[in-house]
Amino acid sequence: MLHVSPWAQTLERDREICVLFPGQGTQKKGMADELLAKSPEARELFHKASAILGYDLAELVTNGPQEKLDQTLYSQPAVFVTSLAFIERAKKERFAQIGRTKMAAGFSLGEYAALVYANAMTFEDGVRLIQARAEAMHAATKLVSDTGMASIGGVDDRTLVQLIGEATAAVGGDGRAYIANYMFPEGRACSGDAKVLRKLCELVLRLGPGKSAKLMAVSGAFHTPYMQPAMEALGALLDQTEINDPTIYVLSNVTGGYYSNAAHIRQLLKRQLVEPVRWEQSMEEATRLMHGLTGYIETGPGKQLKAMMRRINRDAWNKMIVLD
């Protein structure tokens, strides 16, 4: 178990911090070196995770190789555990801020870390779910050859959907592509058949200056119907896992709104694998004035969420710190 929630004795009216957890792609060799060297709590988390995973996670994040760390099977547990290890250190060093947490959110796999942080599941169950999720996603990518993801910028959603249709028709066959990540205004990631994605990138770049499109170093069509086999495999474990109502607000990738209870969490975590990550919508909800938030904390590794927040809400970006 993680240590007692720092907000346990904090009145609702005094909670004004949002904590954000990163997703896959932020992993890098050495990302937890300082944590492992200086934080007994961080070392404890890595020790517990390694016992469940069946390999030395601390050794992997410390010494790599990076090629292995970048694989879905290993990057997801590594980012999950490292993110929560940063939080454990912050409970000691930044208690005045962490203790006032009102809500949390996580990008894709980061949502599981947010739910552990919100006491909706134990750390140990979170590790088991992330391991099963990574294995299921890896297996799903092997069922369909030549799929991937592409980063698209400077295109509104209506135009992007139209271009996806044009690319699909031009390529022909059964291949499909979908919007997989709503990252920030006119910043999207698309997933699907690699041929369709390559054609889509061509069509986007033909639109002229201010448009960007490139294939990503990802070998799976994540957050699309291509992940249906992964959803079925992970769903079986989710049904067996004890999940509780969160003790703080947690935003869902699927809806962009809040989880209402444990059953809602179980339902949406299954859908998360086959539906897009609505991060922009989640952050629009988090930054509404009605919530009265005064600060945003991105737990490591990486600073991708802060970079995206700059495009979503400049005021919130100015109030954001990164744990590193």
C-alpha positions in Angstrom: 0.0 0.0 0.0 1.1 3.6 -0.6 1.3 5.8 2.5 -1.8 7.4 3.9 -3.4 9.9 1.6 -2.1 13.4 2.4 -5.5 15.0 1.8 -7.2 12.6 4.3 -7.5 15.4 6.9 -7.9 18.3 4.4 -11.3 19.9 4.1 -12.9 20.0 0.7 -12.9 23.8 0.6 -9.1 23.8 1.1 -8.4 21.5 -1.8 -7.2 23.4 -4.8 -4.5 21.3 -6.6 -4.7 19.1 -9.6 -2.1 16.3 -10.1 -1.4 15.0 -13.6 0.2 11.7 -14.5 2.0 11.1 -17.8 1.6 8.3 -20.3 3.7 6.0 -22.5 6.4 7.8 -24.4 7.9 9.7 -21.4 10.2 6.9 -20.4 13.9 7.3 -20.5 16.9 5.5 -19.0 17.9 7.1 -15.8 14.6 8.7 -15.2 14.4 7.5 -11.6 18.1 7.6 -10.6 17.7 10.4 -8.0 14.5 8.9 -6.6 16.1 5.5 -6.1 19.2 7.1 -4.6 17.5 9.4 -2.1 14.0 8.1 -1.4 13.4 4.9 0.6 9.7 5.2 -0.3 10.5 5.2 -4.0 12.8 2.2 -3.6 10.0 0.4 -1.8 7.6 0.9 -4.7 10.1 -0.4 -7.2 10.8 -3.4 -5.0 7.1 -4.2 -4.7 6.5 -3.7 -8.4 9.5 -6.0 -9.3 8.1 -8.8 -7.2 4.9 -8.7 -9.2 6.4 -8.1 -12.6 8.9 -10.9 -12.3 11.9 -8.7 -13.3 14.1 -6.0 -11.7 12.3 -2.8 -12.7 14.8 -0.5 -10.9 17.6 -2.1 -12.9 15.7 -1.6 -16.2 15.0 2.1 -15.6 18.5 2.7 -14.3 20.6 0.9 -16.9 18.2 0.1 -19.8 18.8 -0.6 -22.6 16.6 2.2 -23.9 15.4 -0.1 -26.7 13.9 -2.5 -24.2 12.5 0.3 -22.0 10.7 1.7 -25.1 8.8 -1.5 -25.6 5.2 -1.4 -24.5 5.7 -4.4 -22.3 8.2 -2.5 -20.2 7.5 1.2 -20.7 4.0 1.1 -19.2 5.0 -0.4 -15.9 8.1 1.8 -15.8 6.2 5.0 -16.3 3.4 4.0 -13.9 5.8 3.1 -11.0 8.1 6.1 -11.6 5.2 8.5 -11.6 3.9 7.3 -8.3 7.5 7.2 -6.8 7.7 10.9 -7.6 4.5 11.4 -5.7 5.8 9.5 -2.7 8.8 11.9 -2.5 6.6 14.9 -3.0 4.5 13.9 0.0 7.5 14.6 2.1 9.0 17.6 0.2 5.9 19.3 -1.1 3.3 18.4 1.4 1.8 21.9 1.5 0.8 21.5 -2.1 0.2 17.7 -2.4 -1.9 17.8 0.7 -4.4 20.1 -1.0 -5.1 17.8 -4.0 -8.6 18.2 -5.2 -8.5 16.2 -8.5 -6.2 14.0 -10.6 -6.0 12.9 -14.2 -3.6 10.7 -16.2 -2.8 10.4 -19.9 -3.7 6.9 -21.1 -1.8 4.5 -18.8 -1.3 7.5 -16.5 -5.0 7.2 -15.6 -4.2 4.1 -13.6 -1.6 6.0 -11.6 -4.2 8.7 -11.0 -6.7 6.1 -9.7 -4.1 4.6 -7.4 -3.4 8.1 -6.1 -7.1 8.6 -5.5 -7.3 5.3 -3.5 -9.6 3.7 -6.1 -7.2 0.7 -6.3 -4.1 -0.4 -4.5 -0.6 0.1 -5.9 -0.2 -3.7 -6.2 -3.4 -4.1 -8.2 -2.4 -1.2 -10.3 0.9 -2.9 -11.2 -1.0 -6.1 -12.1 -3.5 -4.3 -14.3 -0.8 -2.3 -16.0 1.3 -5.4 -16.7 -1.8 -7.1 -18.1 -2.7 -4.1 -20.1 0.7 -3.9 -21.7 0.7 -7.6 -22.5 -2.7 -7.4 -24.0 -1.9 -4.3 -26.1 1.4 -6.0 -27.3 -0.5 -9.1 -28.2 -3.2 -7.2 -30.1 -0.6 -5.4 -32.2 0.6 -8.9 -33.4 -2.8 -9.8 -34.7 -2.8 -7.2 -37.4 0.4 -6.3 -39.3 1.5 -2.8 -40.3 -0.4 -0.6 -37.9 0.8 2.5 -36.1 0.2 6.1 -35.1 0.7 9.5 -36.7 1.0 13.0 -35.1 -1.2 15.6 -36.9 -1.1 19.4 -36.2 -2.8 22.5 -37.5 -5.9 20.8 -38.7 -9.4 21.2 -37.2 -11.3 18.0 -36.4 -13.9 18.3 -39.2 -11.2 18.6 -41.8 -9.1 15.8 -40.2 -12.1 13.4 -40.2 -12.6 14.3 -43.9 -9.0 13.6 -44.7 -9.0 10.3 -42.9 -11.9 9.3 -45.1 -10.1 10.4 -48.3 -6.9 8.5 -47.2 -8.9 5.4 -46.5 -10.6 5.5 -49.9 -7.4 6.2 -51.7 -5.6 3.2 -50.1 -8.6 0.8 -50.4 -8.9 -2.5 -48.7 -9.9 -3.1 -45.1 -7.5 -0.7 -43.4 -8.9 2.0 -41.2 -7.6 5.0 -39.2 -9.1 7.0 -36.3 -8.4 10.0 -34.1 -6.8 8.4 -31.1 -5.6 11.3 -28.9 -7.2 14.7 -28.5 -4.1 16.4 -27.1 -4.6 20.1 -27.5 -6.5 22.4 -30.0 -5.6 21.2 -33.5 -3.1 18.7 -32.0 -4.1 15.1 -32.6 -2.7 11.7 -32.8 -4.3 9.2 -35.2 -4.0 5.4 -35.1 -4.7 2.6 -37.5 -3.5 1.0 -40.7 0.0 2.3 -41.6 -0.8 2.7 -45.3 -3.8 4.9 -44.5 -1.7 6.9 -42.0 1.0 7.5 -44.6 -1.6 8.7 -47.1 -3.2 10.9 -44.4 0.2 12.5 -43.7 0.6 13.3 -47.4 -2.9 14.9 -47.6 -2.3 17.0 -44.5 1.0 18.3 -45.7 -0.6 19.3 -49.0 -2.8 21.8 -47.1 0.2 24.1 -46.9 2.1 26.1 -44.2 1.1 25.6 -40.6 0.3 22.0 -41.0 2.3 19.1 -39.6 2.1 15.3 -40.0 4.5 12.5 -39.3 4.4 8.9 -38.4 5.3 8.1 -34.8 7.7 5.4 -33.5 4.7 3.3 -32.3 3.9 -0.1 -33.7 0.3 -0.4 -32.6 -3.0 1.2 -33.4 -3.7 2.2 -29.8 -7.0 3.6 -28.6 -8.9 2.3 -31.6 -11.1 -0.7 -32.4 -7.9 -2.5 -33.4 -7.4 -2.9 -29.6 -10.7 -4.9 -29.1 -8.8 -8.1 -28.3 -6.8 -6.2 -25.7 -10.0 -4.8 -24.1 -11.4 -8.3 -23.8 -8.3 -9.7 -22.2 -7.9 -6.7 -19.8 -11.6 -6.7 -19.0 -11.4 -10.1 -17.4 -8.8 -9.0 -14.9 -10.6 -5.7 -14.3 -13.8 -7.6 -13.3 -11.8 -9.6 -10.7 -9.9 -6.5 -9.3 -11.2 -4.7 -6.2 -12.0 -1.1 -7.2 -13.3 1.5 -4.8 -14.9 4.9 -5.2 -12.1 7.5 -5.6 -11.5 9.8 -2.6 -10.8 12.8 -4.9 -12.1 13.8 -8.3 -10.5 11.8 -11.1 -11.0 12.7 -14.8 -11.7 10.0 -17.4 -9.9 9.8 -20.7 -13.0 8.4 -22.3 -15.5 11.0 -21.4 -13.4 14.0 -20.4 -15.6 14.1 -17.2 -15.3 12.7 -13.8 -15.6 9.1 -12.6 -18.7 8.8 -10.5 -18.1 5.5 -8.7 -16.2 2.1 -8.8 -18.5 0.6 -11.3 -18.0 3.6 -13.6 -14.2 3.2 -13.3 -14.3 -0.5 -14.3 -16.5 0.2 -17.3 -14.5 3.1 -18.7 -11.1 1.6 -18.2 -12.2 -1.2 -20.5 -13.4 1.3 -23.1 -10.2 3.4 -22.8 -8.3 0.8 -24.8 -10.6 1.2 -27.9 -11.7 4.8 -27.6 -9.7 8.0 -28.0 -7.9 9.8 -25.2 -9.8 13.1 -24.7 -7.0 14.9 -22.9 -7.9 18.4 -24.2 -11.5 18.0 -23.0 -10.3 16.7 -19.6 -8.1 19.7 -19.1 -10.8 22.1 -20.2 -12.9 20.6 -17.5 -10.1 20.7 -14.9 -9.3 24.4 -15.6 -12.9 25.7 -15.3 -13.0 28.6 -12.8 -15.8 26.9 -10.9 -13.3 24.4 -9.5 -11.2 27.1 -8.0 -7.9 25.3 -8.7 -4.8 27.4 -7.9 -2.1 25.0 -9.1 -1.3 22.0 -11.3 1.4 19.4 -10.7 2.8 17.1 -13.3 4.5 14.1 -11.8 7.5 12.8 -13.7 8.9 11.5 -15.9 8.9 14.1 -18.7 7.2 17.4 -19.2 4.8 16.6 -22.0 1.7 17.4 -20.1 2.9 20.9 -19.3 3.7 21.4 -22.9 0.2 20.4 -23.9 -1.3 22.6 -21.2 0.4 25.6 -22.7 -1.8 25.0 -25.8 -5.0 24.4 -23.8 -5.0 27.0 -21.1 -2.2 29.5 -20.7 -3.3 30.6 -17.3 -3.2 27.0 -16.0 0.2 26.5 -17.7 1.5 29.5 -15.7 0.4 27.7 -12.5 1.9 24.4 -13.3 5.0 22.8 -11.8 6.7 19.6 -12.8 8.2 17.1 -10.3 11.6 16.2 -11.4 
